[in-house]
Amino acid sequence: MSFILAEAANRGFSVGDTAAKHYENGITASMNEWGVDTADVTAYLANADVAFATAAVTDKEKIAKQFWIAMYNRGFEGWTVYRLFDAPTLQ
């Protein structure tokens, strides 16, 4: 749900927080679901290629990529995210 809120905030809708905050919440929730250690989640979020403020793609692409990763074990939902955002770029 956090990634959907991130997209809504990115489009200018008032959803209670910023796109960046919802983006981080989505990544954190996904990793917590898989039992990833808190320190590893923090390190991942600090990575320049992942951090909302510093990743070198559009905000839409950032949200799409992390949303798609979070849905990797849910094939149809992952495909739906890809179709909705037309991202990430697949080879």
NUPAMI-422185 format. One record per atom (N, C-alpha, C, O, CB): residue in one letter; atom name; residue number from 1; x, y, z negated. Coordinates in steps of 0.001 Angstrom, whole numbers, plus 524288, in hexadecimal, padded with zeros to 5 digits. Last residue first. Glycine has a CB too. Layout:
BEGIN
[A,CA,NUM,[X,Y,Z]]
...
END
This chain:
BEGIN
[Q,N,91,[83B14,7E75C,84D69]]
[Q,CA,91,[83E13,7E5F6,85222]]
[Q,C,91,[83C4C,7E0B6,8541E]]
[Q,O,91,[83E50,7DED0,8580D]]
[Q,CB,91,[84404,7E5DE,85106]]
[L,N,90,[83312,7F1B9,8489C]]
[L,CA,90,[834AA,7EC3B,848A3]]
[L,C,90,[8378B,7EB12,84DB7]]
[L,O,90,[83690,7ED7D,851C1]]
[L,CB,90,[82FDD,7E88B,847FD]]
[T,N,89,[8321A,7FC72,840C7]]
[T,CA,89,[83377,7FABB,845FB]]
[T,C,89,[83586,7F52C,845B3]]
[T,O,89,[83944,7F411,842E4]]
[T,CB,89,[83782,7FE6A,8487D]]
[P,N,88,[827E3,7FB2A,836F7]]
[P,CA,88,[82D26,7FC62,838C1]]
[P,C,88,[82E05,7FA72,83E59]]
[P,O,88,[82B0E,7F73C,8405B]]
[P,CB,88,[83134,7F9F7,83512]]
[A,N,87,[81E3E,8019C,83ECF]]
[A,CA,87,[82380,8019C,83C88]]
[A,C,87,[8238E,7FD53,8386F]]
[A,O,87,[81F5B,7FBF2,83689]]
[A,CB,87,[82500,8071E,83A17]]
[D,N,86,[81419,80429,84090]]
[D,CA,86,[8178B,80367,84512]]
[D,C,86,[81D3D,803AE,84363]]
[D,O,86,[82094,805B7,8462F]]
[D,CB,86,[8166C,80785,84954]]
[F,N,85,[80D27,8044C,8386C]]
[F,CA,85,[81129,8085F,8387F]]
[F,C,85,[8147B,80851,83D74]]
[F,O,85,[81760,80C07,83E73]]
[F,CB,85,[814A8,807CA,833CF]]
[L,N,84,[8065A,7FBF4,83B02]]
[L,CA,84,[80452,800ED,83914]]
[L,C,84,[80846,80557,839CB]]
[L,O,84,[806E6,8099A,83B8D]]
[L,CB,84,[802D5,80072,83355]]
[R,N,83,[80D01,7F3AE,83DB2]]
[R,CA,83,[8096E,7F5D2,841A0]]
[R,C,83,[8075C,7FB38,84002]]
[R,O,83,[806B3,7FEA5,84350]]
[R,CB,83,[804D7,7F20B,84284]]
[Y,N,82,[81221,7F204,8340F]]
[Y,CA,82,[8151F,7F339,838C8]]
[Y,C,82,[811A1,7F5CC,83CE5]]
[Y,O,82,[8132A,7F9AA,83F4D]]
[Y,CB,82,[817A2,7EE3A,83B03]]
[V,N,81,[80985,7EF67,82DDC]]
[V,CA,81,[80CA7,7F40F,82C9B]]
[V,C,81,[80FBB,7F5C4,8316F]]
[V,O,81,[80FE9,7FA65,832B9]]
[V,CB,81,[81070,7F2F3,827F2]]
[T,N,80,[8069A,7E619,832E8]]
[T,CA,80,[802FA,7EA81,832CC]]
[T,C,80,[805E0,7EF97,8318D]]
[T,O,80,[804CD,7F3A1,833EC]]
[T,CB,80,[7FE9C,7E98A,82EC1]]
[W,N,79,[80F29,7DFDD,830A7]]
[W,CA,79,[80E0B,7E121,83618]]
[W,C,79,[80A72,7E5DC,8365F]]
[W,O,79,[80B28,7E941,839B4]]
[W,CB,79,[80B91,7DC6A,838EC]]
[G,N,78,[80DCC,7DF29,825D2]]
[G,CA,78,[8128E,7E17F,827F8]]
[G,C,78,[811CA,7E334,82D9B]]
[G,O,78,[81384,7E769,82F2D]]
[G,CB,78,[81717,7DDA6,8279E]]
[E,N,77,[80445,7D9D6,825B1]]
[E,CA,77,[80489,7DF26,82393]]
[E,C,77,[8096C,7E1F6,82582]]
[E,O,77,[8093B,7E69E,826B2]]
[E,CB,77,[80477,7DF06,81D90]]
[F,N,76,[80736,7D040,82A22]]
[F,CA,76,[80340,7D377,82CAB]]
[F,C,76,[8037C,7D918,82ABD]]
[F,O,76,[802F3,7DCBC,82DD6]]
[F,CB,76,[7FDD2,7D132,82BB7]]
[G,N,75,[80F75,7CCD3,822CD]]
[G,CA,75,[81029,7CD9E,82863]]
[G,C,75,[80C3D,7D138,82AF1]]
[G,O,75,[80DC0,7D4E4,82DA7]]
[G,CB,75,[80FFA,7C894,82B05]]
[R,N,74,[8146E,7CF2F,8182E]]
[R,CA,74,[80EE8,7CF5D,819BE]]
[R,C,74,[80EC2,7D0C3,81F8C]]
[R,O,74,[80E08,7D54A,820FE]]
[R,CB,74,[80BAD,7D375,81657]]
[N,N,73,[81E77,7D083,815DB]]
[N,CA,73,[81C51,7CB4D,814E5]]
[N,C,73,[81682,7CAF7,8163A]]
[N,O,73,[81408,7C6EA,81577]]
[N,CB,73,[81D28,7C9C9,80F39]]
[Y,N,72,[82015,7DB23,81817]]
[Y,CA,72,[822C9,7D71E,81B23]]
[Y,C,72,[82093,7D1A1,81A55]]
[Y,O,72,[820D5,7CE6B,81DE7]]
[Y,CB,72,[8287F,7D71E,819C2]]
[M,N,71,[81C70,7E467,8140A]]
[M,CA,71,[8188B,7E0AF,815F8]]
[M,C,71,[81B05,7DBFE,818B8]]
[M,O,71,[81847,7D920,81B70]]
[M,CB,71,[814D1,7E36B,819AF]]
[A,N,70,[8250B,7EA6A,811ED]]
[A,CA,70,[821EB,7E898,80D7E]]
[A,C,70,[81DF2,7E46E,80F25]]
[A,O,70,[81C4B,7E146,80BEB]]
[A,CB,70,[81F15,7ED35,80AF2]]
[I,N,69,[8280F,7ECE0,81C25]]
[I,CA,69,[82B60,7E96D,818F7]]
[I,C,69,[82832,7E729,81472]]
[I,O,69,[8289C,7E284,81346]]
[I,CB,69,[8303B,7EC6F,816D8]]
[W,N,68,[81FD8,7F3D2,81E8D]]
[W,CA,68,[82084,7EF0A,8218E]]
[W,C,68,[823D1,7EB17,81E8B]]
[W,O,68,[82284,7E676,81E67]]
[W,CB,68,[82308,7F03E,826D8]]
[F,N,67,[82228,7FBD2,81785]]
[F,CA,67,[81D17,7F934,81732]]
[F,C,67,[81D77,7F3E7,819F6]]
[F,O,67,[81B9D,7EFF6,817EC]]
[F,CB,67,[818AB,7FCA8,819AC]]
[Q,N,66,[82BCA,7FEFD,81B5A]]
[Q,CA,66,[82B84,7FCBF,8161E]]
[Q,C,66,[82655,7F9E3,8153D]]
[Q,O,66,[82630,7F5F1,8127E]]
[Q,CB,66,[82C38,80108,81200]]
[K,N,65,[828BA,80283,82578]]
[K,CA,65,[82CB2,7FE76,824C7]]
[K,C,65,[82C3F,7FBDB,81F74]]
[K,O,65,[82C51,7F710,81F12]]
[K,CB,65,[83224,800C6,82574]]
[A,N,64,[82112,80A54,8236B]]
[A,CA,64,[81FD7,805A6,82675]]
[A,C,64,[823BE,80145,82573]]
[A,O,64,[82232,7FCC9,824A9]]
[A,CB,64,[81FB8,806F0,82C42]]
[I,N,63,[826CE,811FD,81E0C]]
[I,CA,63,[82264,80F5C,81B7E]]
[I,C,63,[82140,80A36,81E3D]]
[I,O,63,[8208C,80631,81BB2]]
[I,CB,63,[81D75,812E6,81B80]]
[K,N,62,[82DD9,814BC,8260E]]
[K,CA,62,[82FB4,812EC,820EC]]
[K,C,62,[82B7F,80FC3,81E2E]]
[K,O,62,[82C76,80B76,81C41]]
[K,CB,62,[83159,81795,81D7B]]
[E,N,61,[8272B,81832,82DEC]]
[E,CA,61,[82A5F,81388,82ECC]]
[E,C,61,[82C83,8114C,829B6]]
[E,O,61,[82CF0,80C8B,8291E]]
[E,CB,61,[82EDD,814CC,83276]]
[K,N,60,[8230F,82132,82929]]
[K,CA,60,[81F8D,81CF7,82ACB]]
[K,C,60,[82297,817E4,82B81]]
[K,O,60,[820CB,813BE,829DE]]
[K,CB,60,[81CB5,81E6A,82FE9]]
[D,N,59,[82C07,8274D,82842]]
[D,CA,59,[82960,82572,82384]]
[D,C,59,[825BD,820E7,824C2]]
[D,O,59,[82561,81D2D,821BD]]
[D,CB,59,[82647,829EA,820F2]]
[T,N,58,[835EE,82331,83184]]
[T,CA,58,[83170,8265D,82FE5]]
[T,C,58,[82EF7,82410,82AF2]]
[T,O,58,[82FBC,81F7D,829AB]]
[T,CB,58,[82D54,826B2,8345D]]
[V,N,57,[84315,82057,82CE0]]
[V,CA,57,[83EAE,81FBB,83082]]
[V,C,57,[83A2D,82322,82E9A]]
[V,O,57,[83A96,825AA,82A88]]
[V,CB,57,[83CF0,819D9,830F5]]
[A,N,56,[84B53,81F96,8259B]]
[A,CA,56,[84BFB,82296,82A70]]
[A,C,56,[847A9,821C6,82E7E]]
[A,O,56,[8489C,8227E,83326]]
[A,CB,56,[85117,82137,82CD8]]
[A,N,55,[8492F,82225,81827]]
[A,CA,55,[84915,81E6A,81C7D]]
[A,C,55,[84892,8216B,821A1]]
[A,O,55,[845BE,8254B,821F4]]
[A,CB,55,[8447F,81A6B,81BD7]]
[T,N,54,[84825,829C3,8102B]]
[T,CA,54,[84CEB,8297D,8134C]]
[T,C,54,[84CEB,825A6,817D8]]
[T,O,54,[8506A,825E8,81B22]]
[T,CB,54,[8513D,8282B,80FE1]]
[A,N,53,[83ED6,82985,80A9A]]
[A,CA,53,[8411B,82E98,80BE7]]
[A,C,53,[84596,82E3F,80FC8]]
[A,O,53,[846BC,83214,81272]]
[A,CB,53,[842FA,83138,8070A]]
[F,N,52,[83CE8,81EF4,808D8]]
[F,CA,52,[83942,821FF,80C08]]
[F,C,52,[83BB4,8271D,80DD8]]
[F,O,52,[83AB5,828D6,81239]]
[F,CB,52,[83440,8231B,808F7]]
[A,N,51,[846DD,81595,809F0]]
[A,CA,51,[844BD,81A0D,80709]]
[A,C,51,[8417B,81D84,80AA1]]
[A,O,51,[84326,81ED6,80EF2]]
[A,CB,51,[84930,81D44,80483]]
[V,N,50,[84B91,80F02,8114C]]
[V,CA,50,[84665,80DB6,80F33]]
[V,C,50,[843D6,81271,80CA5]]
[V,O,50,[83F1E,81334,80D26]]
[V,CB,50,[846D0,8093F,80B3F]]
[D,N,49,[8555D,81215,813BE]]
[D,CA,49,[8521F,81047,81814]]
[D,C,49,[84C88,80F0E,81666]]
[D,O,49,[84925,80E2A,819B1]]
[D,CB,49,[8548B,80B7D,81A89]]
[A,N,48,[859C7,81429,809F5]]
[A,CA,48,[858B5,8188D,80D7B]]
[A,C,48,[8553B,816FF,81214]]
[A,O,48,[85266,81A4C,81421]]
[A,CB,48,[85DCE,81ACB,80F86]]
[N,N,47,[854D4,80E33,7FEB6]]
[N,CA,47,[85798,80D65,803A4]]
[N,C,47,[855F9,811B1,80779]]
[N,O,47,[85153,812BA,80826]]
[N,CB,47,[8566C,807D8,805F2]]
[A,N,46,[84E35,80EF6,7F671]]
[A,CA,46,[85246,812F1,7F6DD]]
[A,C,46,[85564,81282,7FBF0]]
[A,O,46,[85849,81619,7FD4D]]
[A,CB,46,[855F1,8128E,7F240]]
[L,N,45,[84823,80621,7F716]]
[L,CA,45,[845A0,80B28,7F805]]
[L,C,45,[84997,80F91,7F8B1]]
[L,O,45,[84872,8137C,7FB3D]]
[L,CB,45,[841F2,80C6E,7F391]]
[Y,N,44,[84FCA,7FECA,7F430]]
[Y,CA,44,[84D7D,7FEA6,7F96F]]
[Y,C,44,[84B0B,803E9,7FAC8]]
[Y,O,44,[84BC8,805EC,7FF16]]
[Y,CB,44,[8495C,7FA46,7F9D3]]
[A,N,43,[85179,80180,7E9BA]]
[A,CA,43,[855C7,801DD,7ED82]]
[A,C,43,[853B5,801F7,7F318]]
[A,O,43,[855A9,804E7,7F65C]]
[A,CB,43,[85998,7FD42,7ECD0]]
[T,N,42,[8478B,7FF29,7E5A7]]
[T,CA,42,[8499F,8047D,7E55B]]
[T,C,42,[84DFA,8054C,7E94F]]
[T,O,42,[84E2A,80951,7EBF1]]
[T,CB,42,[84BA0,805A8,7DFD6]]
[V,N,41,[84770,7F46B,7E764]]
[V,CA,41,[84375,7F7BD,7E9D0]]
[V,C,41,[84568,7FD60,7E9F7]]
[V,O,41,[844F5,80005,7EDF5]]
[V,CB,41,[83E2F,7F75F,7E6CA]]
[D,N,40,[84FA7,7F162,7E0FF]]
[D,CA,40,[8500B,7F08B,7E69D]]
[D,C,40,[84C0D,7F3CB,7E99C]]
[D,O,40,[84D2C,7F5B2,7EDE1]]
[D,CB,40,[84F54,7EACB,7E7E0]]
[A,N,39,[84B9B,7F3CE,7D731]]
[A,CA,39,[85068,7F669,7D8EF]]
[A,C,39,[85117,7F5DA,7DED5]]
[A,O,39,[852EB,7F97C,7E166]]
[A,CB,39,[85533,7F426,7D611]]
[T,N,38,[84317,7ECD5,7D6BD]]
[T,CA,38,[84238,7F27A,7D6DB]]
[T,C,38,[84703,7F571,7D8CE]]
[T,O,38,[8467F,7F934,7DBC2]]
[T,CB,38,[840B7,7F46B,7D172]]
[D,N,37,[84367,7E178,7DED0]]
[D,CA,37,[84534,7E43C,7DA2E]]
[D,C,37,[84496,7EA26,7DADD]]
[D,O,37,[84578,7EC34,7DF1F]]
[D,CB,37,[84AED,7E2DB,7D905]]
[V,N,36,[83852,7DBF3,7E4A5]]
[V,CA,36,[83D5A,7DE97,7E568]]
[V,C,36,[83E94,7E1C5,7E088]]
[V,O,36,[83B2F,7E46D,7DE67]]
[V,CB,36,[83D44,7E22C,7EA60]]
[G,N,35,[82F00,7D66B,7E51C]]
[G,CA,35,[8328B,7D59C,7E0BC]]
[G,C,35,[837EA,7D802,7E15D]]
[G,O,35,[83BA8,7D648,7DEE2]]
[G,CB,35,[83324,7D005,7DFD1]]
[W,N,34,[827AA,7D8A5,7EC75]]
[W,CA,34,[82B50,7D471,7EDA9]]
[W,C,34,[82F67,7D39D,7E970]]
[W,O,34,[832EF,7D06B,7EA1C]]
[W,CB,34,[82DF8,7D588,7F2BD]]
[E,N,33,[822B8,7E11D,7E810]]
[E,CA,33,[81FA0,7DC6A,7E918]]
[E,C,33,[8232A,7D7B5,7EA1E]]
[E,O,33,[821CC,7D34B,7E8C8]]
[E,CB,33,[81BF7,7DD4F,7EDC9]]
[N,N,32,[82AA6,7E870,7E886]]
[N,CA,32,[82914,7E654,7E36C]]
[N,C,32,[825F8,7E14B,7E40B]]
[N,O,32,[82684,7DDA9,7E0F1]]
[N,CB,32,[825D7,7EA5D,7E063]]
[M,N,31,[82A78,7EA9C,7F333]]
[M,CA,31,[82F08,7E7FD,7F0EF]]
[M,C,31,[82DCD,7E5B2,7EB90]]
[M,O,31,[82FB4,7E17C,7EA38]]
[M,CB,31,[8339D,7EBD1,7F083]]
[S,N,30,[820A9,7EF78,7F3FC]]
[S,CA,30,[821ED,7EAE1,7F71A]]
[S,C,30,[82671,7E7D1,7F4B3]]
[S,O,30,[8263A,7E309,7F43E]]
[S,CB,30,[82344,7EC7A,7FCAF]]
[A,N,29,[821DA,7F7EF,7ED2D]]
[A,CA,29,[81DDC,7F3F9,7EC2F]]
[A,C,29,[81F03,7EEF1,7EF22]]
[A,O,29,[81E68,7EAAA,7ED05]]
[A,CB,29,[8187A,7F608,7EDB4]]
[T,N,28,[82A08,7FD82,7F23F]]
[T,CA,28,[82AB5,7FB7B,7ECF1]]
[T,C,28,[826C9,7F725,7EBC9]]
[T,O,28,[8283D,7F318,7E9A2]]
[T,CB,28,[82A21,7FFE6,7E8EF]]
[I,N,27,[8252C,80044,7FBA7]]
[I,CA,27,[829EC,7FD12,7FBA9]]
[I,C,27,[82AA7,7FA82,7F659]]
[I,O,27,[82BC5,7F5D7,7F606]]
[I,CB,27,[82EC3,80067,7FD12]]
[G,N,26,[81CF0,8066E,7F798]]
[G,CA,26,[81BEE,801D4,7FAC8]]
[G,C,26,[8208D,7FE21,7FAE7]]
[G,O,26,[81FEB,7F966,7FA52]]
[G,CB,26,[81A88,8036E,80042]]
[N,N,25,[82237,80E90,7F287]]
[N,CA,25,[81ED2,80B16,7EF81]]
[N,C,25,[81DB7,80607,7F27C]]
[N,O,25,[81D93,801D2,7F028]]
[N,CB,25,[819AA,80DDB,7EE2C]]
[E,N,24,[826FA,81353,7FB2E]]
[E,CA,24,[82A3D,810D9,7F723]]
[E,C,24,[82706,80D12,7F3D2]]
[E,O,24,[828E3,808DB,7F274]]
[E,CB,24,[82CC6,81509,7F39C]]
[Y,N,23,[81DAE,816D1,8000A]]
[Y,CA,23,[8216C,81383,802D3]]
[Y,C,23,[824D0,81089,7FEE8]]
[Y,O,23,[8256C,80BC9,7FF4F]]
[Y,CB,23,[824E2,816D7,8068A]]
[H,N,22,[819BB,81DA7,7F894]]
[H,CA,22,[816BE,818EF,7F9E4]]
[H,C,22,[81A2B,814F7,7FCB9]]
[H,O,22,[8199E,81043,7FBE4]]
[H,CB,22,[811FA,81A54,7FD48]]
[K,N,21,[821CB,8252D,7F8FD]]
[K,CA,21,[8209E,8226A,7F41A]]
[K,C,21,[81D9B,81D60,7F52C]]
[K,O,21,[81ECE,8194C,7F2EC]]
[K,CB,21,[81D76,825F3,7F064]]
[A,N,20,[82146,828B8,80371]]
[A,CA,20,[82615,8265F,80160]]
[A,C,20,[82506,8232C,7FC73]]
[A,O,20,[82727,81EE7,7FBD5]]
[A,CB,20,[82A1F,82AA1,80032]]
[A,N,19,[81774,82D33,803FC]]
[A,CA,19,[81886,8288F,80725]]
[A,C,19,[81D56,825C0,804FC]]
[A,O,19,[81D71,820F3,804BB]]
[A,CB,19,[8195B,82A0E,80CFD]]
[T,N,18,[81325,83124,7F712]]
[T,CA,18,[815C5,831F0,7FC10]]
[T,C,18,[8166A,82CCC,7FEFE]]
[T,O,18,[815F9,82895,7FCB8]]
[T,CB,18,[81B16,83480,7FB3B]]
[D,N,17,[805FE,82FC8,7F1E4]]
[D,CA,17,[80BB2,83029,7F164]]
[D,C,17,[80E00,830DA,7F6D1]]
[D,O,17,[80B28,8311D,7FAAF]]
[D,CB,17,[80E0C,82B36,7EEA1]]
[G,N,16,[7FB4B,83031,7F3E7]]
[G,CA,16,[7FD28,83019,7EE8C]]
[G,C,16,[80300,8305F,7EDC3]]
[G,O,16,[804CD,83120,7E95E]]
[G,CB,16,[7FB4A,82B72,7EC15]]
[V,N,15,[7F875,8316E,7FE07]]
[V,CA,15,[7F7CB,82C3A,7FBB9]]
[V,C,15,[7FA6B,82BCF,7F664]]
[V,O,15,[7FB9F,82783,7F499]]
[V,CB,15,[7F9FD,82810,7FF61]]
[S,N,14,[7F47A,8390A,80798]]
[S,CA,14,[7F589,83988,80208]]
[S,C,14,[7F456,8344C,7FF67]]
[S,O,14,[7EFCC,832E8,7FEA6]]
[S,CB,14,[7F240,83E0D,7FF8E]]
[F,N,13,[7FACE,837A6,81405]]
[F,CA,13,[7F652,836C6,81094]]
[F,C,13,[7F806,83742,80ADF]]
[F,O,13,[7FC79,83609,80985]]
[F,CB,13,[7F3D9,83151,8119B]]
[G,N,12,[80346,8384E,81AA8]]
[G,CA,12,[80130,83D14,81866]]
[G,C,12,[7FC70,83C76,814F1]]
[G,O,12,[7FA40,84056,8131D]]
[G,CB,12,[7FFE7,840A5,81C8E]]
[R,N,11,[8085D,82FB8,81DFD]]
[R,CA,11,[804D3,83223,821C6]]
[R,C,11,[8022C,836FE,81F9F]]
[R,O,11,[7FF2A,8398B,82260]]
[R,CB,11,[800BB,82E40,8237B]]
[N,N,10,[80D3C,82CBF,814E8]]
[N,CA,10,[8107E,82E8B,8193B]]
[N,C,10,[80D3C,83148,81D69]]
[N,O,10,[80F2B,834C9,82013]]
[N,CB,10,[81376,829F4,81BA1]]
[A,N,9,[804B5,82902,80F66]]
[A,CA,9,[80751,82DC7,80D92]]
[A,C,9,[80AB0,83013,811F0]]
[A,O,9,[80AF1,834D6,8128F]]
[A,CB,9,[80AB6,82CA0,808AB]]
[A,N,8,[802DD,82001,81582]]
[A,CA,8,[7FEE0,82410,81503]]
[A,C,8,[80149,8293C,81341]]
[A,O,8,[8000A,82D5C,81565]]
[A,CB,8,[7FAA0,82258,81122]]
[E,N,7,[80C2B,81A75,813D3]]
[E,CA,7,[80AC6,81C26,81914]]
[E,C,7,[806BA,8208A,818DF]]
[E,O,7,[80725,8245C,81BC2]]
[E,CB,7,[808AC,81786,81C48]]
[A,N,6,[80B46,818D5,80917]]
[A,CA,6,[80FC4,81BBC,80B28]]
[A,C,6,[80E91,81DBF,810A1]]
[A,O,6,[80FCF,82236,811EB]]
[A,CB,6,[814B6,81842,80B3D]]
[L,N,5,[80260,81297,808B6]]
[L,CA,5,[80236,817CB,80659]]
[L,C,5,[806B7,81B28,80856]]
[L,O,5,[8060A,81FD8,8092D]]
[L,CB,5,[80268,81764,8005A]]
[I,N,4,[806B8,809E9,80D7B]]
[I,CA,4,[80246,80C77,80FFC]]
[I,C,4,[801AB,81201,80DD0]]
[I,O,4,[80096,815AB,810BC]]
[I,CB,4,[7FD2D,80941,80F22]]
[F,N,3,[80E1F,80761,80606]]
[F,CA,3,[80FE2,808F0,80B3C]]
[F,C,3,[80B7C,80B99,80E47]]
[F,O,3,[80C7B,80F2D,81154]]
[F,CB,3,[811E6,8042B,80E47]]
[S,N,2,[807DD,8049F,7FD73]]
[S,CA,2,[80B3E,80942,7FD21]]
[S,C,2,[80D21,80B0D,8027A]]
[S,O,2,[80DAE,80FBD,80365]]
[S,CB,2,[80FED,80823,7F9A8]]
[M,N,1,[80331,7FB59,80000]]
[M,CA,1,[80000,80000,80000]]
[M,C,1,[80360,804EB,80000]]
[M,O,1,[801EA,808E5,80247]]
[M,CB,1,[7FC5D,7FFFC,7FB51]]
END
